[in-house]
Protein backbone atom coordinates (compact mmCIF):
# COMPACT_ATOMS: atom_id res chain seq x y z
CA UNK A 1 0.00 0.00 0.00
CA UNK A 2 1.34 3.43 -0.90
CA UNK A 3 1.23 6.23 1.62
CA UNK A 4 0.15 9.83 1.08
CA UNK A 5 3.67 11.23 0.63
CA UNK A 6 4.34 8.69 -2.16
CA UNK A 7 1.19 9.86 -3.96
CA UNK A 8 2.15 13.50 -3.73
CA UNK A 9 5.58 12.85 -5.24
CA UNK A 10 4.28 10.93 -8.26
CA UNK A 11 4.24 12.62 -11.66
CA UNK A 12 1.47 10.33 -12.91
CA UNK A 13 -2.10 10.03 -11.65
CA UNK A 14 -2.68 7.45 -8.94
CA UNK A 15 -2.49 3.91 -10.22
CA UNK A 16 -0.84 4.48 -13.62
CA UNK A 17 2.69 3.89 -12.34
CA UNK A 18 1.65 0.62 -10.70
CA UNK A 19 -0.19 -0.51 -13.86
CA UNK A 20 2.87 0.18 -15.99
CA UNK A 21 5.09 -1.88 -13.72
CA UNK A 22 2.71 -4.84 -13.70
CA UNK A 23 2.37 -4.88 -17.49
CA UNK A 24 6.14 -4.55 -18.00
CA UNK A 25 6.91 -7.45 -15.68
CA UNK A 26 5.23 -9.92 -18.00
CA UNK A 27 1.78 -10.23 -16.49
CA UNK A 28 -1.20 -10.15 -18.82
CA UNK A 29 -2.65 -6.76 -19.82
CA UNK A 30 -5.90 -5.72 -18.16
CA UNK A 31 -7.64 -5.00 -21.48
CA UNK A 32 -7.33 -5.68 -25.18
CA UNK A 33 -6.90 -2.93 -27.75
CA UNK A 34 -9.68 -2.45 -30.29
CA UNK A 35 -8.67 0.40 -32.61
CA UNK A 36 -11.87 0.41 -34.67
CA UNK A 37 -14.90 0.55 -32.39
CA UNK A 38 -17.99 2.73 -32.22
CA UNK A 39 -19.42 3.43 -28.76
CA UNK A 40 -23.11 4.20 -28.22
CA UNK A 41 -24.36 6.10 -25.16
CA UNK A 42 -28.13 6.13 -24.61
CA UNK A 43 -29.89 7.87 -21.74
CA UNK A 44 -33.51 8.57 -20.94
CA UNK A 45 -34.52 12.21 -21.29
CA UNK A 46 -36.81 13.19 -18.43
CA UNK A 47 -35.88 10.19 -16.30
CA UNK A 48 -34.72 12.12 -13.22
CA UNK A 49 -37.98 14.04 -12.89
CA UNK A 50 -40.06 10.98 -13.79
CA UNK A 51 -38.31 8.69 -11.28
CA UNK A 52 -38.55 11.23 -8.45
CA UNK A 53 -42.35 10.90 -8.59
CA UNK A 54 -42.32 7.06 -8.62
CA UNK A 55 -41.92 4.20 -6.21
CA UNK A 56 -38.63 2.25 -6.46
CA UNK A 57 -40.37 -0.83 -7.91
CA UNK A 58 -41.80 1.31 -10.74
CA UNK A 59 -38.34 2.65 -11.60
CA UNK A 60 -37.03 -0.90 -11.57
CA UNK A 61 -39.80 -2.11 -13.90
CA UNK A 62 -39.09 0.69 -16.38
CA UNK A 63 -35.32 0.19 -16.45
CA UNK A 64 -35.52 -3.61 -16.54
CA UNK A 65 -37.99 -3.52 -19.40
CA UNK A 66 -36.03 -1.00 -21.47
CA UNK A 67 -32.61 -2.52 -20.76
CA UNK A 68 -33.91 -6.02 -21.50
CA UNK A 69 -35.18 -4.77 -24.87
CA UNK A 70 -31.83 -3.05 -25.55
CA UNK A 71 -29.99 -6.27 -24.66
CA UNK A 72 -32.07 -8.21 -27.21
CA UNK A 73 -31.44 -5.53 -29.86
CA UNK A 74 -27.71 -5.60 -29.05
CA UNK A 75 -27.66 -9.37 -29.45
CA UNK A 76 -29.46 -9.14 -32.80
CA UNK A 77 -26.92 -6.60 -34.10
CA UNK A 78 -23.84 -8.25 -32.51
CA UNK A 79 -23.29 -5.16 -30.35
CA UNK A 80 -21.43 -5.56 -27.05
CA UNK A 81 -23.17 -4.20 -23.95
CA UNK A 82 -20.51 -2.41 -21.92
CA UNK A 83 -22.58 -1.37 -18.89
CA UNK A 84 -25.59 0.46 -17.54
CA UNK A 85 -25.21 3.33 -15.11
CA UNK A 86 -28.49 4.65 -13.79
CA UNK A 87 -30.53 5.51 -16.85
CA UNK A 88 -27.53 5.37 -19.22
CA UNK A 89 -26.90 2.31 -21.43
CA UNK A 90 -23.41 2.00 -22.92
CA UNK A 91 -22.68 -0.39 -25.80
CA UNK A 92 -20.00 -0.82 -28.45
CA UNK A 93 -19.95 -2.15 -32.00
CA UNK A 94 -16.76 -3.72 -33.31
CA UNK A 95 -15.84 -5.76 -30.27
CA UNK A 96 -15.15 -8.39 -29.11
CA UNK A 97 -15.21 -9.39 -32.77
CA UNK A 98 -13.77 -6.58 -34.93
CA UNK A 99 -15.85 -5.55 -37.93
CA UNK A 100 -15.25 -2.97 -40.66
CA UNK A 101 -18.82 -1.68 -40.55
CA UNK A 102 -18.91 -0.97 -36.79
CA UNK A 103 -20.20 2.57 -37.38
CA UNK A 104 -23.13 1.36 -39.45
CA UNK A 105 -23.89 -1.40 -36.94
CA UNK A 106 -23.88 1.13 -34.07
CA UNK A 107 -26.25 3.44 -35.93
CA UNK A 108 -28.67 0.62 -36.70
CA UNK A 109 -28.56 -0.44 -33.05
CA UNK A 110 -29.27 3.16 -31.94
CA UNK A 111 -32.14 3.51 -34.42
CA UNK A 112 -33.78 0.33 -33.15
CA UNK A 113 -33.34 1.44 -29.53
CA UNK A 114 -35.06 4.76 -30.30
CA UNK A 115 -38.03 2.92 -31.81
CA UNK A 116 -38.20 0.45 -28.92
CA UNK A 117 -38.22 3.12 -26.20
CA UNK A 118 -41.30 4.74 -27.71
CA UNK A 119 -43.03 1.37 -27.96
CA UNK A 120 -42.12 0.27 -24.41
CA UNK A 121 -42.95 3.56 -22.67
CA UNK A 122 -46.34 3.70 -24.40
CA UNK A 123 -47.16 0.17 -23.19
CA UNK A 124 -45.91 0.88 -19.65
CA UNK A 125 -47.89 4.10 -19.35
CA UNK A 126 -50.94 2.16 -18.13
CA UNK A 127 -49.09 0.67 -15.14
CA UNK A 128 -46.44 3.34 -14.46
CA UNK A 129 -48.36 6.57 -14.96
CA UNK A 130 -49.57 8.95 -17.65
CA UNK A 131 -46.27 10.76 -18.23
CA UNK A 132 -44.27 7.58 -18.84
CA UNK A 133 -44.73 7.85 -22.61
CA UNK A 134 -43.19 11.35 -22.48
CA UNK A 135 -39.78 9.84 -21.71
CA UNK A 136 -37.45 9.99 -24.68
CA UNK A 137 -34.05 8.58 -25.59
CA UNK A 138 -30.95 10.68 -26.21
CA UNK A 139 -28.21 8.92 -28.17
CA UNK A 140 -24.54 9.78 -28.43
CA UNK A 141 -22.29 7.94 -30.87
CA UNK A 142 -18.51 8.09 -30.69
CA UNK A 143 -16.40 6.58 -33.42
Secondary structure, 3 states (H helix, E strand, C coil): CCCHHHHHHCCCCCCHHHHHHHHHCCCCCCCCCCCCCEEEEEEEECHHHHHHCCCHHHHHHHHHHHHHHHHHHHHHHCCEEEEEECCEEEEEECCCCCCCCHHHHHHHHHHHHHHHHHHHHHHHHHHHCCCHHHCEEEEEEEC
